[in-house]
Amino acid sequence: MATAAGRTLDVSQFLQDRGFNRYHVYLLILCSLVTFFDGQDFTALPYALPYIRDEWGVDDDATAWLAAAGNAGQMIGSLFGAYIADRIGRRPVIIACTFGSAILTTSVGFATTPEMVTILRFVSGLAIGGLLAPVWALSIEGMPKSMRATSVTIIMLGFSFGASSAAPIANWVAPETGLGWGWQGIFWVCGAMTGVFAVILLFTLPESGRWLTAKGKSPERIRMALARFDKSADLAAYDHFALSDERETTKSENPFKKWRELFVGALLFVTPLIWAAYFFSSVAIYLKNAYGVLFMEALGLAREDAAWLAGASGIVGAIGGVVLLAMTEKRGPGWIALAPLAGIPIALLVGTGYVAGGAELAAVLLIGAIFVGAGHAAVISITSVYYPSAVRSFGGGWASFMAKFGAVSAPFIGSGAGFLQGASGAREGYVFTAFCLAGIVVCILALSVFVKRLPQSQSAPAAQPAE
C-alpha cells in the first residue's frame, strides 16, 4: 500500500481493502436522494401534460415541444456538468445543479403560456442533466470494484422513485378532487422539496477521494476524504497519493484532448457501443415517460389510474435493474440484454392488439414497463465504470449527451408518427418500442465482447466476484 519510504499511499488499494462498510451505505443513500429529487423534478411534466393539453388546447406538435424541451436541456447540461465536475470536483457541481433544479422547476409553475413552459423546461433541464454524470462518478469512485456498476443502478433507483413520486403528487395536487392547484401545483411542490434538500446537501455531500488523487489535490484534502471510509486509519504518515489501477490520462483540461481519452485502446469500440445502447434505451424509456399516460388513456385506462400505473412501473422496473446488475457485476455486461430481450414480446402483445383492455392490459403494461425500466437502469450503470477517474464524469456526460438525442427525438417521433392518434396510434407506439429494445440487445451483446479487451483494472466492474 505504501512505498519503501512509507510516504505514498495507494488509494485504490486503500479503498478496496475497506470492502463495503457503513460509509458506503451513507454515500449510496445520499446520492440516491440527489437523484430522487432530480427524477421528481424531471418527471413533473409528463404528469402535468394531460392537464396542460386540456387547459390550453395544445395540439400534438406543441405537445412534442413541451415534452422534448426538458430532454434538450438535459442533453446540453450533461456535457457542461460532466466537464466542470472533472475540473473543479463532483461536490460543487451536484450542489449547484440541485439548487438550480429547485428554483427553475418551481418557476415552471408560474408560466402563463405553452411557450413559457417550453422555455422554462429547457432551462431547468440544464440543471437536471448537469448533475447526473457527477453523481454517478462520485458513487463509482467510492465503491469497491465489485459494487461500482451496481452502485449506479442503486442511485438511479432513487431517480425512478423520485420520478414515480410525481404521480401521487400530481393526483393529490392537480385535480379539483384534490387540492385543486392545477398542473402548476405539481411544479411548485416538486421544486420546493428539492430546494429543502439542496440546503441539506451543503452540509452533507463529500468530495471524491479518487478524483482528488487523480487531480493531484492537497494531501490534507485527500486524507480528509479517505478518513471517511476508515476513521481508525493512520493517514498522517502519507504525503503522496496514487491510483495504481488507473492509467495516466492527459493533464490538459482541453475538452478535445479529454474527449480523445474516451477512445483509447478497446474504448474505441466500447464507448460507441455504450452510446448506441443508451440511445436506443432512451428512445424507449422517454417515449414511455412523455406519452405513457396519454397512451394508456387512449387504450381505455382512466387518467388517474394511468398515472398510478406509470409510477408503479417506474419503481418496480428500477428495482429489477438492481437485481439484473447483481448478475452483471459477476458475469459480465452481456446479461443486461436479458431485460430488453424479455420486453420485446410483451411490447408486441400490446402493439398488435392481442391484449386490448381491462385488467389484463394493465398487467401486461406493468410487466412490459418493468422490463424497459430494468434494462434502462442497467444500461445507465455501465456508462461511467470503464473510464479513469480524471475523465470519468466526462465519459458519463458524453454518454448522457448522446443518449439525449434519443430522449429529445422520442416525443417528436411519437407525434410525427401518429402515436397520439387514439388507440391505434398508441399500439403503433408499443410496436416501435419493441424495435428499440432489439437495438439495445444487439449493442449490449457486442459490448460484452469488447469489454474483455480492456485492461483488467478497467473491466473489473463487470468481472469481479462479490466482496
DRENNUMAR-625328 format. One line per 10 residues: number of its first residue (from 0); for each residue x, y, z of C-alpha. Coordinates in Angstrom, 2 decimals. Example, Ala and Ser with C-alpha at 12.3 -4.5 7.8 and 13.67 -1.06 7.14 Angstrom:
0	12.30,-4.50,7.80 ~ 13.67,-1.06,7.14
REM end
This chain:
0	0.00,0.00,0.00 ~ 2.95,2.30,0.66 ~ 6.36,2.73,-0.93 ~ 9.57,1.73,0.79 ~ 9.84,5.25,2.14 ~ 6.40,4.78,3.66 ~ 5.13,8.08,2.31 ~ 2.97,7.17,-0.71 ~ -0.47,5.62,-0.26 ~ -2.10,3.58,-3.00
10	-5.62,5.00,-2.76 ~ -7.03,2.25,-4.99 ~ -5.83,-0.48,-2.65 ~ -6.83,1.50,0.44 ~ -10.43,1.78,-0.77 ~ -10.57,-1.83,-1.95 ~ -9.25,-3.14,1.39 ~ -12.11,-1.45,3.27 ~ -14.67,-3.60,1.47 ~ -18.24,-2.38,1.71
20	-18.93,-0.61,5.01 ~ -21.36,1.79,6.66 ~ -19.88,4.81,4.96 ~ -20.63,3.26,1.57 ~ -24.25,2.87,2.68 ~ -24.29,6.55,3.69 ~ -22.85,7.55,0.32 ~ -25.38,5.45,-1.58 ~ -28.30,6.91,0.39 ~ -27.12,10.47,-0.13
30	-26.51,10.01,-3.87 ~ -29.87,8.25,-4.20 ~ -31.60,11.23,-2.59 ~ -29.85,13.53,-5.09 ~ -31.27,11.50,-7.97 ~ -34.65,11.13,-6.22 ~ -35.31,14.86,-6.31 ~ -33.73,15.11,-9.76 ~ -36.15,12.47,-11.05 ~ -39.10,14.11,-9.32
40	-38.39,17.47,-10.94 ~ -37.78,15.94,-14.35 ~ -40.93,13.82,-14.40 ~ -43.30,16.53,-13.18 ~ -44.04,17.47,-16.80 ~ -45.45,14.13,-18.09 ~ -47.98,14.09,-15.25 ~ -48.85,17.75,-15.82 ~ -49.12,17.29,-19.60 ~ -52.71,15.96,-19.77
50	-53.91,18.93,-17.69 ~ -51.92,21.39,-19.82 ~ -53.43,19.94,-23.00 ~ -56.92,20.29,-21.55 ~ -56.43,23.84,-20.24 ~ -54.74,25.36,-23.29 ~ -55.92,23.04,-26.06 ~ -52.35,22.17,-27.01 ~ -52.07,20.23,-30.30 ~ -49.79,17.25,-30.92
60	-46.90,19.28,-32.38 ~ -46.84,21.67,-29.43 ~ -47.11,18.70,-27.06 ~ -43.95,17.26,-28.62 ~ -42.08,20.54,-27.99 ~ -43.28,20.61,-24.38 ~ -42.17,17.03,-23.82 ~ -38.82,17.41,-25.60 ~ -37.72,20.72,-24.06 ~ -36.55,19.25,-20.76
70	-34.70,16.46,-22.58 ~ -32.92,19.01,-24.77 ~ -31.86,20.94,-21.69 ~ -30.62,17.75,-20.07 ~ -28.67,16.93,-23.21 ~ -26.65,20.15,-23.09 ~ -26.47,20.25,-19.30 ~ -24.99,16.75,-19.15 ~ -21.93,17.85,-21.15 ~ -21.27,21.04,-19.22
80	-21.93,19.46,-15.82 ~ -19.67,16.50,-16.58 ~ -16.81,18.65,-17.90 ~ -16.95,21.08,-14.96 ~ -17.16,18.22,-12.45 ~ -13.90,16.77,-13.80 ~ -12.30,20.21,-13.47 ~ -13.49,21.53,-10.10 ~ -14.97,18.47,-8.41 ~ -18.15,16.44,-8.08
90	-19.46,18.17,-4.94 ~ -19.80,21.80,-6.17 ~ -21.47,20.80,-9.42 ~ -24.00,18.50,-7.74 ~ -24.93,21.16,-5.17 ~ -25.19,23.98,-7.73 ~ -27.34,21.89,-10.08 ~ -29.65,20.80,-7.25 ~ -30.27,24.44,-6.28 ~ -30.78,25.31,-9.94
100	-33.25,22.47,-10.42 ~ -35.25,23.58,-7.37 ~ -35.53,27.20,-8.46 ~ -36.23,26.53,-12.12 ~ -38.74,23.72,-11.55 ~ -40.73,25.98,-9.25 ~ -40.67,28.72,-11.89 ~ -42.35,26.43,-14.46 ~ -45.48,26.57,-12.31 ~ -45.74,30.32,-12.95
110	-45.75,30.02,-16.75 ~ -48.77,31.52,-18.48 ~ -48.38,30.10,-22.00 ~ -47.22,26.79,-23.53 ~ -44.22,28.65,-24.98 ~ -43.16,29.78,-21.50 ~ -43.45,26.23,-20.19 ~ -41.29,25.01,-23.08 ~ -38.56,27.59,-22.44 ~ -38.52,27.09,-18.67
120	-38.43,23.31,-19.05 ~ -35.42,23.64,-21.33 ~ -33.59,25.85,-18.83 ~ -34.47,23.64,-15.86 ~ -33.27,20.65,-17.91 ~ -29.77,22.19,-17.97 ~ -29.57,21.86,-14.18 ~ -31.35,18.50,-14.01 ~ -28.99,16.99,-16.60 ~ -25.86,18.63,-15.23
130	-25.70,16.63,-12.01 ~ -26.24,13.06,-13.23 ~ -22.73,12.28,-14.54 ~ -21.04,13.86,-11.47 ~ -23.22,11.87,-9.06 ~ -22.52,8.65,-11.00 ~ -18.79,9.40,-10.75 ~ -18.97,10.21,-7.03 ~ -20.67,6.89,-6.34 ~ -18.40,4.77,-8.54
140	-15.21,6.31,-7.14 ~ -16.13,5.46,-3.56 ~ -17.11,1.82,-4.12 ~ -15.19,-1.47,-4.12 ~ -14.69,-2.83,-7.64 ~ -17.48,-5.38,-7.32 ~ -20.03,-2.70,-6.44 ~ -19.33,0.05,-8.98 ~ -21.96,-0.70,-11.62 ~ -24.49,-1.81,-9.02
150	-23.99,1.43,-7.09 ~ -25.03,3.45,-10.14 ~ -28.13,1.31,-10.53 ~ -28.98,1.78,-6.86 ~ -28.66,5.55,-7.01 ~ -30.70,5.61,-10.22 ~ -33.28,3.65,-8.28 ~ -33.57,6.93,-6.42 ~ -34.26,8.67,-9.74 ~ -37.01,6.16,-10.53
160	-38.57,6.51,-7.09 ~ -38.45,10.29,-7.48 ~ -39.97,10.08,-10.95 ~ -42.71,7.81,-9.65 ~ -43.40,10.09,-6.68 ~ -44.54,12.74,-9.14 ~ -47.61,10.55,-9.82 ~ -49.15,10.78,-6.32 ~ -48.11,14.43,-6.12 ~ -49.98,15.09,-9.37
170	-53.05,13.15,-8.25 ~ -53.06,14.94,-4.90 ~ -52.31,18.49,-6.09 ~ -53.75,18.95,-9.59 ~ -57.38,17.65,-9.74 ~ -60.37,19.51,-8.32 ~ -60.96,16.43,-6.17 ~ -57.54,17.06,-4.57 ~ -56.06,20.42,-3.65 ~ -57.23,21.87,-6.94
180	-53.99,23.73,-7.66 ~ -53.94,22.54,-11.25 ~ -50.85,21.47,-13.14 ~ -48.94,24.44,-11.73 ~ -49.05,22.98,-8.24 ~ -47.13,19.89,-9.38 ~ -44.09,22.05,-10.19 ~ -44.44,24.16,-7.03 ~ -44.43,21.13,-4.74 ~ -41.60,19.31,-6.56
190	-39.42,22.43,-6.71 ~ -39.95,23.28,-3.04 ~ -39.00,19.77,-1.91 ~ -35.80,19.89,-3.97 ~ -34.91,23.29,-2.52 ~ -35.06,21.98,1.04 ~ -32.82,19.04,0.10 ~ -30.31,21.34,-1.67 ~ -29.73,23.15,1.64 ~ -29.11,19.80,3.36
200	-26.53,18.88,0.70 ~ -24.42,21.91,1.63 ~ -23.61,20.22,4.95 ~ -23.57,16.54,3.99 ~ -22.17,15.93,0.49 ~ -18.50,14.76,0.38 ~ -15.93,15.06,-2.41 ~ -14.47,12.06,-4.23 ~ -11.14,10.86,-2.83 ~ -10.25,9.25,-6.15
210	-10.89,12.49,-8.03 ~ -8.79,14.46,-5.53 ~ -5.95,11.97,-6.03 ~ -6.23,11.91,-9.82 ~ -6.12,15.71,-9.94 ~ -3.17,15.97,-7.53 ~ -5.02,17.98,-4.89 ~ -3.55,18.76,-1.49 ~ -2.66,15.82,0.78 ~ -4.81,17.31,3.53
220	-7.94,17.23,1.39 ~ -7.22,13.68,0.25 ~ -6.63,12.49,3.82 ~ -9.92,14.06,4.93 ~ -11.80,12.35,2.12 ~ -10.23,8.93,2.79 ~ -10.75,9.16,6.54 ~ -14.50,8.94,5.95 ~ -14.03,5.33,4.83 ~ -11.98,4.32,7.89
230	-11.71,6.71,10.83 ~ -9.15,4.46,12.52 ~ -6.69,4.54,9.60 ~ -3.38,6.33,10.24 ~ -3.25,8.60,7.20 ~ -0.98,11.26,8.68 ~ 2.10,9.24,7.68 ~ 1.38,9.74,3.98 ~ 2.01,12.88,2.00 ~ 1.77,11.40,-1.52
240	-1.17,9.52,-3.00 ~ -1.51,7.39,-6.14 ~ -4.03,5.28,-8.08 ~ -2.39,2.02,-9.15 ~ -5.45,0.70,-11.00 ~ -5.82,3.62,-13.42 ~ -3.83,4.55,-16.48 ~ -2.33,8.01,-16.88 ~ -4.55,10.47,-18.72 ~ -3.93,13.85,-20.27
250	-3.22,16.62,-17.77 ~ -4.75,19.14,-20.14 ~ -8.23,20.50,-19.44 ~ -8.75,20.98,-23.17 ~ -12.11,19.28,-23.83 ~ -10.95,17.89,-27.18 ~ -7.96,16.18,-25.58 ~ -10.17,14.83,-22.79 ~ -12.63,13.58,-25.41 ~ -9.88,11.53,-27.07
260	-9.30,9.73,-23.76 ~ -12.70,8.10,-24.21 ~ -11.41,6.12,-27.22 ~ -8.04,4.79,-26.02 ~ -7.46,1.10,-26.75 ~ -10.58,-1.07,-26.60 ~ -12.58,2.01,-25.57 ~ -12.55,2.82,-29.29 ~ -15.31,0.19,-29.56 ~ -16.71,0.19,-26.02
270	-17.58,3.91,-25.95 ~ -19.65,3.99,-29.19 ~ -21.48,0.82,-28.14 ~ -22.36,2.36,-24.78 ~ -23.65,5.43,-26.60 ~ -25.73,3.36,-29.03 ~ -27.25,1.14,-26.31 ~ -28.06,4.18,-24.19 ~ -29.57,5.94,-27.24 ~ -31.97,3.09,-28.05
280	-32.87,2.70,-24.40 ~ -33.53,6.43,-24.08 ~ -35.89,6.45,-27.06 ~ -37.88,3.62,-25.48 ~ -37.96,5.00,-21.93 ~ -38.62,8.64,-22.86 ~ -41.37,7.74,-25.28 ~ -42.97,5.97,-22.31 ~ -42.21,8.84,-19.94 ~ -43.52,11.53,-22.26
290	-46.64,9.82,-23.55 ~ -47.17,6.78,-21.34 ~ -50.16,8.30,-19.54 ~ -51.63,9.52,-22.85 ~ -51.09,6.07,-24.44 ~ -52.84,4.34,-21.55 ~ -55.72,6.81,-21.68 ~ -56.09,6.08,-25.40 ~ -56.21,2.35,-24.64 ~ -59.05,2.84,-22.18
300	-57.49,3.41,-18.76 ~ -58.65,6.33,-16.58 ~ -56.15,9.21,-16.25 ~ -55.57,8.80,-12.51 ~ -55.20,5.01,-12.91 ~ -52.74,5.53,-15.76 ~ -50.68,7.88,-13.58 ~ -50.56,5.36,-10.73 ~ -49.63,2.57,-13.14 ~ -46.85,4.66,-14.71
310	-45.47,5.49,-11.27 ~ -45.59,1.91,-10.02 ~ -43.92,0.52,-13.14 ~ -41.05,3.00,-12.80 ~ -40.32,1.88,-9.24 ~ -40.54,-1.85,-9.90 ~ -38.52,-1.51,-13.11 ~ -35.70,0.23,-11.26 ~ -35.69,-2.48,-8.60 ~ -35.47,-5.02,-11.40
320	-32.42,-3.15,-12.66 ~ -30.66,-3.65,-9.31 ~ -31.38,-7.38,-9.44 ~ -30.14,-7.54,-13.02 ~ -26.91,-5.75,-12.09 ~ -26.22,-8.27,-9.33 ~ -25.71,-10.77,-12.14 ~ -23.91,-8.32,-14.41 ~ -21.23,-7.49,-11.80 ~ -20.30,-11.17,-11.56
330	-20.90,-12.46,-15.08 ~ -20.34,-9.56,-17.46 ~ -22.41,-6.82,-19.13 ~ -23.98,-9.21,-21.64 ~ -26.55,-10.13,-19.01 ~ -28.01,-6.64,-19.28 ~ -29.55,-7.78,-22.58 ~ -31.95,-10.07,-20.67 ~ -34.34,-7.25,-19.70 ~ -34.86,-5.65,-23.14
340	-34.98,-9.12,-24.72 ~ -37.84,-10.11,-22.41 ~ -39.56,-6.79,-23.04 ~ -39.82,-7.28,-26.82 ~ -42.65,-9.87,-26.91 ~ -44.52,-8.04,-24.15 ~ -44.47,-4.75,-26.09 ~ -45.69,-6.64,-29.15 ~ -48.61,-8.15,-27.22 ~ -49.94,-4.62,-26.73
350	-48.77,-3.29,-30.09 ~ -50.51,-5.99,-32.10 ~ -53.72,-5.62,-30.13 ~ -53.53,-9.18,-28.79 ~ -54.11,-7.69,-25.33 ~ -56.63,-4.91,-25.73 ~ -58.22,-3.81,-22.49 ~ -59.20,-4.21,-18.86 ~ -57.12,-5.67,-16.04 ~ -55.24,-7.90,-18.49
360	-53.98,-4.85,-20.40 ~ -52.96,-3.08,-17.18 ~ -51.00,-6.16,-16.05 ~ -49.19,-6.51,-19.38 ~ -48.37,-2.79,-19.49 ~ -46.96,-3.01,-15.97 ~ -44.79,-6.03,-16.78 ~ -43.55,-4.50,-20.03 ~ -42.67,-1.21,-18.35 ~ -40.76,-3.12,-15.69
370	-38.50,-4.75,-18.29 ~ -37.98,-1.46,-20.15 ~ -37.10,0.27,-16.87 ~ -34.81,-2.52,-15.66 ~ -32.89,-2.52,-18.93 ~ -32.55,1.26,-18.90 ~ -31.25,1.26,-15.32 ~ -28.73,-1.44,-16.19 ~ -27.50,0.41,-19.30 ~ -27.00,3.60,-17.27
380	-24.93,1.65,-14.72 ~ -22.11,0.97,-17.19 ~ -21.85,4.44,-18.75 ~ -19.01,5.56,-16.45 ~ -17.35,2.47,-15.00 ~ -14.78,1.87,-17.73 ~ -13.04,5.29,-17.59 ~ -10.22,6.63,-15.38 ~ -11.27,8.97,-12.54 ~ -9.78,12.05,-14.22
390	-12.23,11.71,-17.13 ~ -14.95,9.54,-15.58 ~ -17.57,12.27,-15.26 ~ -16.72,13.46,-18.78 ~ -17.26,9.92,-20.10 ~ -20.60,9.62,-18.35 ~ -21.59,13.09,-19.54 ~ -20.88,12.24,-23.16 ~ -22.85,9.01,-22.86 ~ -25.75,11.01,-21.43
400	-25.37,13.62,-24.18 ~ -25.57,11.01,-26.94 ~ -28.49,9.29,-25.23 ~ -30.39,12.55,-25.07 ~ -30.57,12.58,-28.85 ~ -32.92,9.66,-28.31 ~ -34.70,11.39,-25.43 ~ -35.24,14.58,-27.44 ~ -36.33,12.77,-30.59 ~ -38.74,10.39,-28.82
410	-41.58,12.93,-28.35 ~ -41.25,14.14,-31.95 ~ -41.21,10.58,-33.23 ~ -44.34,9.92,-31.21 ~ -46.23,12.94,-32.52 ~ -44.89,12.73,-36.09 ~ -45.61,9.02,-36.45 ~ -49.16,9.43,-35.18 ~ -48.69,7.62,-31.88 ~ -51.01,10.17,-30.21
420	-53.86,9.41,-32.59 ~ -56.12,7.25,-30.47 ~ -55.81,3.57,-29.62 ~ -54.35,2.52,-32.98 ~ -51.60,5.14,-32.70 ~ -50.77,4.06,-29.15 ~ -50.43,0.44,-30.26 ~ -48.04,1.53,-33.01 ~ -46.00,3.23,-30.30 ~ -45.59,-0.07,-28.49
430	-44.50,-1.84,-31.70 ~ -41.90,0.89,-32.20 ~ -40.71,0.36,-28.62 ~ -40.10,-3.32,-29.40 ~ -37.71,-2.35,-32.22 ~ -35.83,-0.02,-29.83 ~ -35.44,-2.86,-27.33 ~ -33.97,-5.05,-30.08 ~ -31.37,-2.35,-30.76 ~ -30.33,-2.41,-27.09
440	-29.87,-6.19,-27.19 ~ -27.57,-6.05,-30.24 ~ -25.41,-3.25,-28.78 ~ -25.03,-4.87,-25.34 ~ -24.05,-8.26,-26.76 ~ -21.37,-6.59,-28.91 ~ -20.21,-4.52,-25.93 ~ -19.73,-7.65,-23.82 ~ -17.17,-8.88,-26.36 ~ -15.05,-5.70,-26.47
450	-15.08,-5.14,-22.69 ~ -12.94,-8.27,-22.35 ~ -10.17,-6.47,-24.26 ~ -9.90,-3.68,-21.69 ~ -7.09,-3.77,-19.09 ~ -8.22,-5.75,-16.03 ~ -8.35,-2.63,-13.85 ~ -10.86,-1.04,-16.21 ~ -13.01,-4.09,-16.91 ~ -13.12,-5.21,-13.29
460	-16.55,-3.81,-12.50 ~ -18.08,-6.42,-14.73 ~ -15.88,-9.34,-13.78 ~ -15.01,-9.27,-10.08 ~ -16.50,-11.64,-7.52 ~ -18.65,-10.15,-4.78 ~ -16.80,-8.62,-1.87
REM end
